[in-house]
Amino acid sequence: MSKRIAVVISEDPYETARPVEALRIALGLCAGDHDTTVVLLGQASRLLMKDTDEIIDVDILEKYLPSFKHLSIPFVVEPGTTMDNWSDAFSITTQSVDEIRQLIQSVDRSLVF
């Protein structure tokens, strides 16, 4: 049975490998019949920027990012999040903190990193 899932990533990918691993898990969930949304909070938005040289496990990130583009997996970011033109290739929407809270409360499952 299909589930609505939110993968919330708030850790800095320059500090830990967990954000890249969270994206890998999110992609795996999308391979099934699940409706998955990825929420990027704070510095986690760096995962979708052109300059990824400082990201831990960047080789893994570069392997999976094309699939996120191809599948149009939705990303949600907070207002004021800085993105670059390269990020336009992804399905990104900006939602207020309250809208993000409501999204997380409305899904069947959430994974928080």
RACORCOR-V316633 format. One record per backbone hydrogen bond with DSSP energy under -1.0 kcal/mol. NH is the residue of the N-H (numbers start at 1). CO is the residue of the C=O. If there is no record, write none. Layout:
nh->NH co->CO
nh->NH co->CO
This chain:
nh->5 co->35
nh->6 co->109
nh->7 co->37
nh->8 co->111
nh->9 co->39
nh->15 co->12
nh->16 co->12
nh->21 co->17
nh->22 co->18
nh->23 co->19
nh->24 co->20
nh->25 co->21
nh->26 co->22
nh->27 co->23
nh->28 co->24
nh->29 co->25
nh->30 co->26
nh->31 co->27
nh->35 co->3
nh->37 co->5
nh->38 co->74
nh->39 co->7
nh->40 co->76
nh->41 co->9
nh->44 co->41
nh->45 co->42
nh->46 co->43
nh->47 co->44
nh->48 co->45
nh->49 co->46
nh->52 co->50
nh->55 co->52
nh->56 co->13
nh->58 co->55
nh->61 co->57
nh->62 co->58
nh->64 co->60
nh->65 co->61
nh->68 co->64
nh->69 co->65
nh->70 co->66
nh->71 co->67
nh->73 co->68
nh->75 co->91
nh->76 co->38
nh->77 co->93
nh->81 co->78
nh->87 co->84
nh->88 co->85
nh->89 co->86
nh->90 co->87
nh->92 co->90
nh->93 co->75
nh->95 co->77
nh->100 co->96
nh->101 co->97
nh->102 co->98
nh->103 co->99
nh->104 co->100
nh->105 co->101
nh->106 co->102
nh->107 co->103
nh->108 co->4
nh->109 co->4
nh->111 co->6
nh->113 co->8
